[in-house]
Amino acid sequence: MFAFTATSAGYASRLDTSERAVLTRVVEDVAILVADGEEERGDDDDPIAHLDFEPAGAGERPDGDPALARLFPPMSVSDPDLAAEMRGLTVDEVRRSKLANLAVVARALASGSETVLVRRGEELQWLAALTDVRLVLASRLGIDDDADSRRVHDLAVASAREDSSGGDDERLVALASLYAGLTWWQESLLLAVSRDRRAI
């Protein structure tokens, strides 16, 4: 996975085949979760089957899954009735917007080229979609505050250095590495966009 760089067509990054397959699968699973639907998925050629990263909560309402609660936070924490009313008025529109953003990323990942291109005008959709993917991963990893974030980061760094404890849950280590890598990738896109706009 390489950092994004500005090009005439947009912002480009290179991914190897396995990285592209993992990101595609995770984006698809988050889309299933957002769509509030279910999909049968076999394990053949599934790049993250070993992570047991199922779109838990599919078919449930947002308060049935911690990840959905992060994707669709209440619009009022002090007035449950108002929050429920606002959700009823806005949730479908928010859901469609999130799905459209995720579809933009999924299409780019499905291009077949080793270069992934964020086309000009699609930057905000990419950033929003990657944020939603990270919110789901953060929920699965139990990240609730800065201390949790540092714990996950340290776990990912230890894994990259191959000095993680043998007692670490392999699934947790793999998800931590995915979360850290995706965070870095999103930050590289944001930095590329910021630098490019300053140069205009």
TADA-V777208 format. One record per residue. RES is the residue in three letters. PHI is phi in whole degrees, 0 to 359 (NA if undefined). D_CENTER is the distance of its C-alpha to the mean C-alpha in Angstrom with 2 decimals. Layout:
res=RES phi=PHI d_center=D_CENTER
res=RES phi=PHI d_center=D_CENTER
This chain:
res=MET phi=NA d_center=15.25
res=PHE phi=248 d_center=17.05
res=ALA phi=295 d_center=16.56
res=PHE phi=287 d_center=16.63
res=THR phi=229 d_center=20.22
res=ALA phi=286 d_center=21.92
res=THR phi=227 d_center=23.92
res=SER phi=295 d_center=26.19
res=ALA phi=268 d_center=23.74
res=GLY phi=158 d_center=20.65
res=TYR phi=229 d_center=18.36
res=ALA phi=245 d_center=18.23
res=SER phi=218 d_center=16.58
res=ARG phi=253 d_center=17.72
res=LEU phi=233 d_center=15.92
res=ASP phi=277 d_center=18.05
res=THR phi=300 d_center=18.17
res=SER phi=290 d_center=16.51
res=GLU phi=298 d_center=13.49
res=ARG phi=297 d_center=13.19
res=ALA phi=296 d_center=13.74
res=VAL phi=295 d_center=11.13
res=LEU phi=297 d_center=8.30
res=THR phi=300 d_center=10.11
res=ARG phi=298 d_center=10.42
res=VAL phi=293 d_center=6.94
res=VAL phi=299 d_center=6.30
res=GLU phi=298 d_center=9.77
res=ASP phi=292 d_center=9.52
res=VAL phi=294 d_center=7.17
res=ALA phi=298 d_center=9.75
res=ILE phi=298 d_center=12.46
res=LEU phi=297 d_center=11.62
res=VAL phi=296 d_center=11.65
res=ALA phi=288 d_center=14.75
res=ASP phi=62 d_center=16.42
res=GLY phi=236 d_center=17.77
res=GLU phi=236 d_center=18.47
res=GLU phi=213 d_center=18.51
res=GLU phi=283 d_center=20.52
res=ARG phi=226 d_center=19.01
res=GLY phi=279 d_center=21.34
res=ASP phi=268 d_center=20.85
res=ASP phi=296 d_center=22.62
res=ASP phi=57 d_center=20.71
res=ASP phi=271 d_center=17.49
res=PRO phi=291 d_center=15.72
res=ILE phi=233 d_center=14.05
res=ALA phi=301 d_center=16.81
res=HIS phi=292 d_center=17.98
res=LEU phi=273 d_center=14.93
res=ASP phi=53 d_center=15.82
res=PHE phi=271 d_center=12.21
res=GLU phi=273 d_center=13.57
res=PRO phi=286 d_center=12.23
res=ALA phi=306 d_center=14.71
res=GLY phi=99 d_center=16.14
res=ALA phi=302 d_center=16.17
res=GLY phi=90 d_center=19.41
res=GLU phi=256 d_center=19.59
res=ARG phi=281 d_center=19.74
res=PRO phi=307 d_center=17.21
res=ASP phi=277 d_center=19.38
res=GLY phi=271 d_center=19.42
res=ASP phi=214 d_center=16.08
res=PRO phi=303 d_center=14.78
res=ALA phi=294 d_center=11.13
res=LEU phi=294 d_center=12.71
res=ALA phi=296 d_center=14.88
res=ARG phi=283 d_center=12.19
res=LEU phi=289 d_center=10.81
res=PHE phi=233 d_center=14.53
res=PRO phi=292 d_center=16.45
res=PRO phi=295 d_center=20.23
res=MET phi=276 d_center=21.96
res=SER phi=211 d_center=24.80
res=VAL phi=267 d_center=24.96
res=SER phi=264 d_center=28.74
res=ASP phi=229 d_center=29.64
res=PRO phi=302 d_center=28.12
res=ASP phi=294 d_center=30.20
res=LEU phi=296 d_center=28.97
res=ALA phi=300 d_center=25.32
res=ALA phi=295 d_center=26.01
res=GLU phi=294 d_center=27.88
res=MET phi=294 d_center=25.25
res=ARG phi=299 d_center=22.54
res=GLY phi=300 d_center=24.96
res=LEU phi=278 d_center=25.48
res=THR phi=242 d_center=21.97
res=VAL phi=299 d_center=19.46
res=ASP phi=294 d_center=20.07
res=GLU phi=294 d_center=19.69
res=VAL phi=297 d_center=16.43
res=ARG phi=298 d_center=15.12
res=ARG phi=299 d_center=16.48
res=SER phi=296 d_center=14.97
res=LYS phi=296 d_center=11.36
res=LEU phi=295 d_center=12.25
res=ALA phi=296 d_center=13.98
res=ASN phi=296 d_center=11.17
res=LEU phi=296 d_center=8.95
res=ALA phi=295 d_center=12.36
res=VAL phi=299 d_center=13.00
res=VAL phi=293 d_center=10.22
res=ALA phi=300 d_center=11.31
res=ARG phi=297 d_center=14.87
res=ALA phi=295 d_center=14.60
res=LEU phi=291 d_center=13.23
res=ALA phi=274 d_center=16.09
res=SER phi=296 d_center=18.69
res=GLY phi=90 d_center=20.12
res=SER phi=276 d_center=20.77
res=GLU phi=286 d_center=19.72
res=THR phi=264 d_center=19.02
res=VAL phi=262 d_center=15.90
res=LEU phi=245 d_center=17.08
res=VAL phi=267 d_center=15.61
res=ARG phi=290 d_center=18.71
res=ARG phi=301 d_center=20.49
res=GLY phi=96 d_center=19.88
res=GLU phi=252 d_center=16.26
res=GLU phi=301 d_center=14.93
res=LEU phi=293 d_center=14.13
res=GLN phi=295 d_center=12.31
res=TRP phi=298 d_center=10.08
res=LEU phi=297 d_center=9.62
res=ALA phi=294 d_center=9.07
res=ALA phi=295 d_center=6.50
res=LEU phi=295 d_center=4.41
res=THR phi=298 d_center=5.69
res=ASP phi=296 d_center=5.03
res=VAL phi=298 d_center=1.64
res=ARG phi=294 d_center=3.82
res=LEU phi=298 d_center=6.48
res=VAL phi=293 d_center=6.46
res=LEU phi=299 d_center=6.63
res=ALA phi=298 d_center=9.03
res=SER phi=297 d_center=10.91
res=ARG phi=295 d_center=11.46
res=LEU phi=269 d_center=12.64
res=GLY phi=73 d_center=14.83
res=ILE phi=275 d_center=13.90
res=ASP phi=241 d_center=16.15
res=ASP phi=205 d_center=17.81
res=ASP phi=297 d_center=18.44
res=ALA phi=296 d_center=20.33
res=ASP phi=297 d_center=17.53
res=SER phi=298 d_center=15.24
res=ARG phi=295 d_center=18.21
res=ARG phi=299 d_center=18.79
res=VAL phi=294 d_center=15.42
res=HIS phi=299 d_center=15.87
res=ASP phi=298 d_center=19.43
res=LEU phi=295 d_center=18.56
res=ALA phi=294 d_center=16.32
res=VAL phi=296 d_center=19.18
res=ALA phi=299 d_center=21.77
res=SER phi=295 d_center=20.16
res=ALA phi=296 d_center=20.14
res=ARG phi=274 d_center=23.76
res=GLU phi=59 d_center=24.53
res=ASP phi=239 d_center=26.24
res=SER phi=287 d_center=24.15
res=SER phi=296 d_center=26.35
res=GLY phi=297 d_center=27.32
res=GLY phi=275 d_center=26.72
res=ASP phi=292 d_center=22.96
res=ASP phi=296 d_center=21.08
res=GLU phi=299 d_center=19.79
res=ARG phi=296 d_center=16.79
res=LEU phi=297 d_center=15.97
res=VAL phi=297 d_center=16.60
res=ALA phi=295 d_center=14.43
res=LEU phi=294 d_center=11.35
res=ALA phi=297 d_center=12.42
res=SER phi=295 d_center=12.79
res=LEU phi=296 d_center=9.39
res=TYR phi=297 d_center=7.96
res=ALA phi=295 d_center=10.87
res=GLY phi=295 d_center=10.61
res=LEU phi=292 d_center=7.21
res=THR phi=298 d_center=8.71
res=TRP phi=297 d_center=11.86
res=TRP phi=296 d_center=10.77
res=GLN phi=297 d_center=9.48
res=GLU phi=297 d_center=12.72
res=SER phi=293 d_center=14.72
res=LEU phi=293 d_center=13.89
res=LEU phi=299 d_center=14.87
res=LEU phi=293 d_center=17.92
res=ALA phi=298 d_center=18.94
res=VAL phi=295 d_center=18.89
res=SER phi=298 d_center=20.80
res=ARG phi=294 d_center=23.33
res=ASP phi=295 d_center=23.86
res=ARG phi=288 d_center=24.65
res=ARG phi=291 d_center=27.03
res=ALA phi=280 d_center=28.81
res=ILE phi=284 d_center=29.46
